[in-house]
């Protein structure tokens, strides 16, 4: 699985051939993401160009001999300079084999072109995500053997994902598997009816949705794997068909304007409006789009409507999805005055004695699964949406108790720093307070190379140097919490060598006290990183209820 789009990303560029130019999958991605993140100020730029290759190849007599295939090499620099992307999606391969049987020289040109593209985008600092070539349907396209050519091109890209850590989303094999399954049904009934692409090349609406769904799943919405259409995915919208129509209208206008502004050389395409005029009209259309798009609360309403109720420690538990993430809300039999709640940021259900005692006292316990996101800004964005949902749909108190076990400390501290006015107290347990310690392993801890690699990816760090210079760790920002008067309780094992106290909570304690903050550490003698919590959680519960009373004016 890939990683969500960093909150700092503004400009999102799509490069490709006529399949990208057609725009359906680009429009689907934009429509869905705008609905999920209504507060993000994104520009989705479709710079796909019909007939283009990344290999620089063109077959004799292309387009009846009127012009050779456009070559990305000719225009890429202009596109990058003018669009200034933060994130680039690139989908090439369909045209690069020139619809001929496999040839190692042509394959080499494709690999060279993709590698060149990677180097050029890397120089800008943008994140690059490749898409494997779409599937070619030999039954409809008639070029026998070309499906195998694109299998090889796709296999190479997927292999490069393993060898070089390139980001690659596979759209080729999901499309192929979908088509093969339908062809088997056709064969059973002696039919020749189904095709993703009537000409073997250019997919229709279903094919584009498969592409978009693969992209969105990679970006953190795996729940879409079971959603049948883009319209169904937009069901939280007041008028999904109109919403998608406006997104497409706006995107197609901007596509033509960008292609014209960047001076492509392909004949036969519409001349776009001057870019400034197109952007002005796009701003007007965006107002209409925003009026139809629902804040995430409507998406949350739908999530709540399809929640599944179960039991947890004898209390009612609701499970549902929001933003493609699994969510849990545990309800007390009788909510305490003010509807207080504790937010378990990681490892829901592990050592639950403190949480269950709080539920017995009228607290709600909640969790959204943000595994492998390590408190990164993109994770905090999702936490913002979950918080909004909980207040609107569950009527919970505006101030939460944040609970962070181990790596969950990154989420708890970082979200509290972002929203100190939304936090009554912090309860952390053997917390990671500096990711250089864990998973980075830059001090006493051995760290975790696998988690370190994942962390750098989700934070958008290109290398260890960028990661170690980052100043957004909990140890760097405790003054914010101290000024807000947020009390902190920590439970730690004296001999913890996984997340050593000296590199984590002890640094926080020293700086927090210096800033005038209130912090208490309960040290368990002769105890390591595990077990978490206390066998008798009474001191934890007393701290939380006392802080809740002081910071919200509610009774203990």
C-alpha positions in Angstrom: 0.0 0.0 0.0 1.2 3.5 -0.8 0.8 6.7 1.2 -1.8 9.5 1.3 -1.1 12.9 -0.3 0.9 15.1 2.0 -0.9 18.1 3.3 1.7 20.4 1.8 0.9 19.2 -1.7 -0.9 21.8 -3.9 -0.1 21.1 -7.5 -0.9 17.6 -8.8 0.2 16.9 -12.4 -1.0 14.0 -14.6 1.2 13.0 -17.6 0.3 10.4 -20.2 -1.1 9.7 -23.6 -4.6 9.8 -25.0 -6.0 7.7 -22.1 -4.9 10.4 -19.7 -5.9 13.1 -22.1 -9.5 11.7 -22.2 -9.4 12.6 -18.5 -12.0 10.3 -17.0 -9.8 8.7 -14.4 -8.2 12.1 -13.6 -11.7 13.6 -13.1 -12.7 10.6 -11.0 -9.7 11.0 -8.7 -10.2 14.8 -8.4 -13.9 14.4 -7.7 -13.4 11.9 -5.0 -10.5 13.6 -3.3 -12.2 17.0 -3.3 -15.2 15.4 -1.5 -13.0 13.8 1.1 -10.8 16.9 1.7 -13.0 19.9 1.1 -10.5 22.2 2.9 -7.5 21.4 0.7 -6.5 23.9 -1.9 -5.5 21.6 -4.7 -4.9 22.1 -8.4 -5.3 19.0 -10.5 -3.5 19.5 -13.8 -4.2 17.1 -16.7 -1.3 17.5 -19.2 -1.9 14.1 -20.9 -1.3 14.4 -24.7 -2.9 12.1 -27.3 -0.5 9.8 -29.2 2.4 10.6 -27.0 5.2 8.2 -26.0 8.0 8.4 -23.4 10.2 6.2 -25.6 10.4 8.8 -28.4 9.3 6.1 -30.9 6.7 6.5 -33.7 5.6 3.9 -36.3 5.9 4.8 -40.0 2.7 6.3 -41.3 1.3 7.2 -37.9 -2.0 9.1 -38.2 -2.0 8.4 -41.9 1.4 9.9 -42.3 0.3 13.3 -41.2 2.5 13.6 -38.1 4.8 11.4 -36.0 3.8 10.6 -32.4 4.6 13.4 -29.9 7.6 12.7 -27.7 7.5 13.7 -24.0 11.2 14.7 -24.2 10.2 17.6 -26.4 7.8 19.3 -23.9 8.5 18.0 -20.4 10.7 20.8 -19.3 8.1 23.4 -20.3 5.4 21.5 -18.5 7.4 21.2 -15.3 8.5 24.8 -15.3 4.9 26.2 -15.8 2.9 23.7 -13.6 5.4 23.5 -10.7 4.0 20.2 -9.5 4.4 18.8 -6.0 3.1 15.4 -7.1 3.3 13.8 -10.6 1.4 10.8 -11.9 2.8 9.3 -15.1 1.0 6.7 -17.3 3.0 5.5 -20.4 3.5 2.3 -22.3 0.4 1.8 -24.3 1.9 3.6 -27.3 5.5 2.9 -26.6 5.6 -0.6 -28.1 4.2 0.9 -31.3 1.5 -1.9 -31.4 4.1 -4.4 -32.7 5.4 -7.7 -31.3 8.0 -7.5 -28.6 11.3 -6.1 -29.5 14.2 -5.6 -27.1 15.3 -2.4 -28.7 11.9 -0.8 -28.3 11.7 -2.1 -24.8 15.0 -0.5 -24.1 13.8 2.8 -25.4 10.8 2.6 -23.0 13.0 1.8 -20.0 15.3 4.7 -20.9 12.4 7.1 -21.3 10.9 6.1 -17.9 14.2 6.4 -16.2 14.9 9.8 -17.8 11.4 11.0 -16.7 12.2 9.9 -13.1 15.5 11.9 -13.1 13.8 15.0 -14.5 11.0 15.0 -12.0 13.3 14.2 -9.1 15.3 17.4 -9.8 12.2 19.4 -9.1 11.6 17.8 -5.7 8.2 16.5 -6.7 6.9 13.1 -5.7 6.5 10.8 -8.8 4.1 7.9 -9.0 4.1 5.7 -12.1 1.1 3.8 -13.4 1.7 0.6 -15.2 0.3 0.6 -18.8 -3.4 -0.1 -19.1 -4.3 -3.5 -20.5 -4.5 -4.0 -24.3 -7.4 -6.0 -25.5 -6.2 -8.1 -28.5 -9.7 -9.3 -29.3 -10.8 -5.8 -30.0 -7.5 -4.2 -31.1 -6.5 -7.0 -33.4 -2.7 -6.6 -32.8 -1.9 -10.2 -31.7 0.9 -10.4 -29.2 0.7 -6.8 -28.0 -1.0 -7.8 -24.8 2.2 -9.7 -23.9 4.3 -6.7 -24.8 2.5 -4.6 -22.2 2.7 -7.4 -19.7 6.5 -7.2 -20.0 6.4 -3.4 -19.7 4.3 -3.6 -16.6 6.4 -6.4 -15.0 9.5 -4.2 -15.5 7.9 -1.2 -13.7 6.6 -3.4 -10.9 10.1 -4.9 -10.5 11.6 -1.4 -10.4 9.3 -0.7 -7.5 11.0 -3.5 -5.6 14.6 -2.7 -6.8 14.6 1.1 -6.6 11.7 2.0 -4.3 10.0 3.8 -7.2 6.3 4.3 -6.5 4.3 2.3 -9.0 0.6 1.7 -9.0 -0.5 -1.4 -10.9 -3.5 -0.7 -13.2 -2.5 -3.2 -15.9 -3.2 -6.5 -14.1 -6.4 -5.4 -12.3 -7.8 -4.4 -15.7 -6.7 -7.6 -17.3 -8.2 -9.7 -14.5 -11.5 -7.9 -14.7 -11.7 -8.4 -18.5 -10.7 -12.0 -18.3 -13.4 -12.7 -15.7 -16.0 -11.2 -18.0 -14.7 -13.0 -21.0 -15.2 -16.3 -19.2 -18.8 -15.4 -18.7 -19.2 -14.5 -22.3 -17.7 -17.8 -23.3 -20.2 -19.7 -21.1 -23.1 -18.0 -22.8 -21.5 -18.0 -26.3 -21.4 -14.2 -26.3 -18.9 -11.6 -27.6 -20.3 -8.6 -25.7 -18.0 -7.3 -23.1 -15.0 -5.0 -23.5 -13.3 -2.4 -21.3 -12.1 -0.7 -24.5 -14.0 -1.1 -27.7 -10.9 -0.4 -29.8 -8.7 -2.4 -27.5 -6.9 0.7 -26.3 -9.1 3.4 -25.0 -11.1 2.3 -21.9 -14.6 3.4 -21.3 -16.1 4.6 -18.0 -15.6 1.2 -16.2 -12.0 1.0 -17.3 -11.3 4.5 -16.1 -12.9 3.8 -12.8 -10.7 0.7 -12.3 -7.7 3.0 -12.9 -9.0 5.7 -10.5 -9.9 3.1 -7.9 -6.4 1.7 -8.0 -4.9 5.2 -7.6 -7.2 6.1 -4.7 -6.7 2.8 -2.9 -2.9 3.5 -3.1 -3.5 6.9 -1.6 -5.2 5.5 1.5 -8.7 4.5 0.5 -8.6 0.7 0.3 -12.3 0.5 1.0 -13.0 1.7 -2.6 -11.9 -1.7 -3.8 -15.5 -2.8 -3.3 -17.2 0.3 -4.8 -18.7 -0.4 -8.2 -18.6 3.1 -9.8 -17.4 6.6 -9.3 -21.0 7.7 -8.8 -21.4 5.3 -6.0 -18.2 6.6 -4.4 -19.7 10.1 -4.4 -22.9 9.1 -2.7 -22.3 11.5 0.1 -22.6 14.3 -2.3 -26.0 16.1 -2.6 -26.1 15.5 -6.4 -23.3 13.2 -7.5 -24.0 13.1 -11.2 -24.1 16.9 -11.4 -21.0 17.2 -9.2 -19.0 14.9 -11.4 -20.2 16.6 -14.5 -19.0 20.0 -13.2 -15.7 18.6 -12.1 -15.2 17.1 -15.6 -16.3 20.3 -17.4 -13.8 22.3 -15.3 -11.0 19.8 -15.7 -11.4 19.5 -19.5 -11.3 23.3 -19.9 -8.2 23.6 -17.8 -6.6 20.7 -19.6 -6.9 22.4 -23.0 -5.6 25.7 -21.5 -2.6 24.0 -20.0 -1.7 22.1 -23.1 -1.9 25.3 -25.2 0.0 27.3 -22.6 2.8 24.7 -22.5 3.0 24.7 -26.4 2.5 21.1 -27.3 3.2 20.2 -30.9 0.4 17.7 -31.7 -2.0 18.7 -34.5 -5.7 18.3 -34.2 -6.4 19.1 -30.5 -8.7 21.9 -29.3 -7.0 25.3 -28.7 -7.4 26.2 -25.1 -8.4 29.5 -23.6 -5.6 31.7 -22.4 -4.6 30.2 -19.1 -5.6 33.2 -16.9 -9.0 33.3 -18.5 -9.4 29.5 -18.0 -8.4 29.8 -14.4 -10.9 32.6 -13.8 -13.7 30.5 -15.2 -12.4 27.5 -13.3 -12.7 29.4 -10.1 -16.4 30.1 -10.8 -17.0 26.5 -11.6 -15.3 25.5 -8.4 -17.8 27.5 -6.4 -20.6 25.5 -7.9 -18.7 22.3 -7.2 -18.1 23.3 -3.6 -21.8 24.1 -3.2 -22.6 20.5 -4.2 -19.8 18.8 -2.4 -20.5 17.9 1.2 -18.1 18.5 4.0 -16.8 15.2 5.3 -19.6 15.2 7.9 -22.1 14.1 5.2 -19.7 11.3 4.3 -19.6 10.6 8.0 -23.4 10.5 8.2 -23.3 7.7 5.6 -20.5 5.9 7.5 -22.6 6.0 10.6 -25.6 4.7 8.8 -23.7 1.6 7.7 -22.0 1.0 11.1 -21.9 -2.5 12.6 -22.6 -2.8 16.3 -20.8 -5.3 18.5 -19.7 -5.6 22.1 -16.4 -4.6 23.7 -15.7 -5.3 27.4 -19.5 -5.4 27.8 -20.2 -2.1 26.2 -21.7 -1.2 22.8 -19.1 -0.9 20.0 -19.8 0.6 16.6 -17.5 -0.2 13.7 -17.6 1.8 10.5 -15.4 3.4 7.8 -14.6 7.0 7.2 -12.1 8.2 4.6 -11.5 4.6 3.7 -10.3 3.9 7.3 -11.7 1.6 9.9 -13.2 3.5 12.9 -14.4 2.4 16.3 -16.6 4.1 18.8 -17.3 2.5 22.2 -20.3 3.9 24.0 -20.9 3.9 27.8 -24.2 2.7 29.2 -24.8 6.2 30.4 -22.7 9.1 29.1 -21.2 11.3 31.7 -22.1 15.0 31.8 -20.5 16.8 28.9 -20.0 13.5 27.0 -16.2 13.1 27.6 -14.1 10.8 25.5 -10.7 9.3 25.1 -9.0 8.8 21.8 -6.8 5.7 21.5 -4.5 6.7 18.6 -2.9 3.3 18.1 -3.3 -0.3 19.2 -7.0 -0.2 20.0 -7.9 -2.9 22.6 -4.4 -3.6 23.8 -4.2 -3.5 27.6 -7.8 -2.1 27.7 -8.2 -1.9 31.5 -7.8 1.9 31.7 -10.2 2.5 28.7 -12.8 0.1 30.0 -12.8 1.7 33.5 -13.3 5.1 31.8 -16.2 3.8 29.8 -17.7 2.5 33.1 -17.5 6.1 34.3 -19.3 7.5 31.2 -16.5 8.1 28.7 -16.6 7.2 25.1 -13.5 5.5 23.6 -12.7 6.0 19.9 -10.2 5.0 17.3 -9.5 5.5 13.6 -7.0 3.1 12.1 -4.0 5.1 10.8 -1.5 2.3 10.9 1.9 3.0 9.4 1.3 6.7 9.2 3.4 7.6 12.3 1.7 10.9 13.2 2.6 12.5 9.8 0.7 15.6 8.6 -1.4 13.5 6.3 -2.5 11.4 9.3 -3.3 14.6 11.3 -5.6 15.7 8.4 -7.6 12.4 8.7 -7.7 12.9 12.5 -9.2 16.4 11.9 -12.0 14.9 9.8 -12.6 12.1 12.3 -12.8 14.7 15.1 -15.4 16.8 13.1 -17.4 13.6 12.6 -17.4 12.7 16.3 -18.6 16.2 17.4 -21.3 16.4 14.8 -22.6 12.8 14.7 -21.9 11.7 18.3 -22.1 15.0 20.1 -18.9 14.4 22.0 -17.1 17.1 24.1 -15.0 19.6 22.1 -12.0 18.6 24.2 -10.6 15.1 24.0 -8.2 13.0 26.0 -5.5 11.8 23.7 -4.0 8.4 24.5 -0.8 7.2 22.8 0.8 3.9 23.3 4.3 3.5 21.9 4.3 4.9 18.3 0.8 6.2 19.1 2.6 9.0 21.0 3.6 10.6 17.7 -0.1 10.9 16.8 -1.2 12.1 20.2 1.5 14.7 20.7 1.4 16.0 17.1 -2.4 16.4 16.9 -2.4 18.1 20.3 0.2 20.6 19.1 -1.9 21.2 16.0 -5.1 21.7 18.1 -4.2 22.5 21.8 -7.7 24.0 22.2 -9.2 20.6 21.5 -7.3 18.6 24.1 -8.0 18.3 27.9 -5.1 16.0 28.7 -2.5 13.6 27.3 -2.0 10.0 28.6 0.9 8.4 26.9 2.5 5.0 27.5 6.1 4.3 26.5 5.6 6.9 23.9 7.7 7.6 20.8 8.5 11.3 21.2 11.3 11.5 18.6 11.3 9.3 15.6 15.0 9.6 15.3 15.1 7.3 18.3 12.5 4.9 17.1 12.1 3.8 14.3 15.2 5.7 13.1 17.6 4.0 15.5 19.9 7.0 15.6 20.6 6.7 19.3 20.4 4.0 22.0 17.4 2.2 20.4 18.0 -0.4 17.6 15.1 1.2 15.8 13.2 -0.6 13.1 14.6 -0.3 9.5 11.3 -1.4 8.0 9.3 1.2 9.9 11.9 3.9 9.3 11.6 3.4 5.6 7.8 3.6 5.8 8.0 6.7 8.0 10.2 8.6 5.6 7.8 7.8 2.8 4.7 9.0 4.6 6.4 12.2 5.7 7.8 12.8 2.3 11.5 12.7 3.2 13.9 11.9 0.4 16.6 10.6 2.7 17.9 10.3 6.2 19.3 13.8 6.3 15.9 15.4 5.7 14.3 13.2 8.3 16.9 13.9 11.0 16.7 17.6 10.4 12.9 17.6 10.8 11.6 19.8 13.6 8.1 18.5 13.9 8.7 15.8 16.5 6.9 15.9 19.9 10.2 16.8 21.6 10.5 19.9 19.4 7.1 21.5 20.2 6.2 20.9 23.8 6.0 24.6 24.6 2.8 24.8 22.6 1.1 22.3 25.0 2.6 24.0 28.0 1.2 27.4 27.1 -2.2 25.7 26.6 -2.0 24.2 30.1 -2.5 20.6 29.0 -1.4 18.1 31.7 0.5 15.0 30.6 0.7 11.6 32.3 3.2 9.1 31.1 3.6 5.4 32.1 7.0 3.9 31.2 9.1 0.8 31.8 12.4 1.6 33.6 14.5 -0.7 31.3 12.7 0.1 28.0 15.4 -0.3 25.3 12.9 -0.1 22.3 11.8 3.4 23.0 14.3 4.6 25.6 13.0 7.1 28.1 16.2 9.2 27.9 15.7 9.8 24.2 11.9 10.3 24.3 9.7 11.2 27.3 12.6 12.4 29.5 13.4 15.0 26.8 9.8 16.0 26.8 9.7 16.1 30.6 12.7 18.4 30.9 11.5 20.8 28.2 7.9 20.7 29.4 8.8 21.6 33.0 11.1 24.4 31.8 8.1 25.8 29.8 5.9 25.7 32.9 3.9 22.6 31.9 2.5 19.9 34.2 3.8 16.4 33.5 3.9 13.3 35.7 5.8 10.1 34.8 5.0 6.7 36.5 8.0 4.5 36.1 7.5 0.7 36.4 10.6 -0.8 37.9 12.4 -3.6 36.1 9.9 -3.3 33.2 10.7 -2.9 29.5 8.7 -1.6 26.6 6.0 -4.1 27.4 3.6 -4.6 29.1 1.9 -1.2 28.6 -0.5 0.4 31.1 -0.8 -0.6 34.8 -2.5 -3.7 36.2 -4.6 -1.4 38.3 -5.4 1.6 36.1 -6.9 3.6 39.0 -4.0 6.2 38.9 -4.5 6.7 35.2 -8.2 7.1 35.4 -7.9 9.5 38.3 -5.5 11.7 36.4 -7.7 11.7 33.3 -11.0 12.5 35.1 -9.3 15.2 37.2 -7.8 16.9 34.1 -11.1 16.6 32.4 -12.8 18.4 35.2 -10.2 21.2 35.4 -9.9 21.8 31.6 -13.6 21.5 30.7 -15.3 22.6 33.9 -17.1 19.3 34.1 -17.5 17.2 37.3 -15.1 14.3 37.9 
